[in-house]
Amino acid sequence: MGNFLYTIVMILVIFWAIGFFAYSAGTFIHILLVIAVIAIIFRLIQGSKI
């Protein structure tokens, strides 16, 4: 599950970076960035309990 979350985060960050430089997706890319940051925080919290 951890690798899956990490993969999703990396894909979302890449999409955000593409959208940031292309300015074509607008708000959707920033929503993806927020989701990626939440996933990273969730992974850090989950990893510290183990």
Secondary structure in CASP SS format (residue, H / E / C, confidence):
PFRMAT SS
TARGET T0000
AUTHOR 0000-0000-0000
METHOD secondary structure of the structure
MODEL  1
M C 1.00
G H 1.00
N H 1.00
F H 1.00
L H 1.00
Y H 1.00
T H 1.00
I H 1.00
V H 1.00
M H 1.00
I H 1.00
L H 1.00
V H 1.00
I H 1.00
F H 1.00
W H 1.00
A H 1.00
I H 1.00
G H 1.00
F H 1.00
F H 1.00
A H 1.00
Y C 1.00
S C 1.00
A C 1.00
G C 1.00
T H 1.00
F H 1.00
I H 1.00
H H 1.00
I H 1.00
L H 1.00
L H 1.00
V H 1.00
I H 1.00
A H 1.00
V H 1.00
I H 1.00
A H 1.00
I H 1.00
I H 1.00
F H 1.00
R H 1.00
L H 1.00
I H 1.00
Q H 1.00
G H 1.00
S H 1.00
K H 1.00
I C 1.00
END
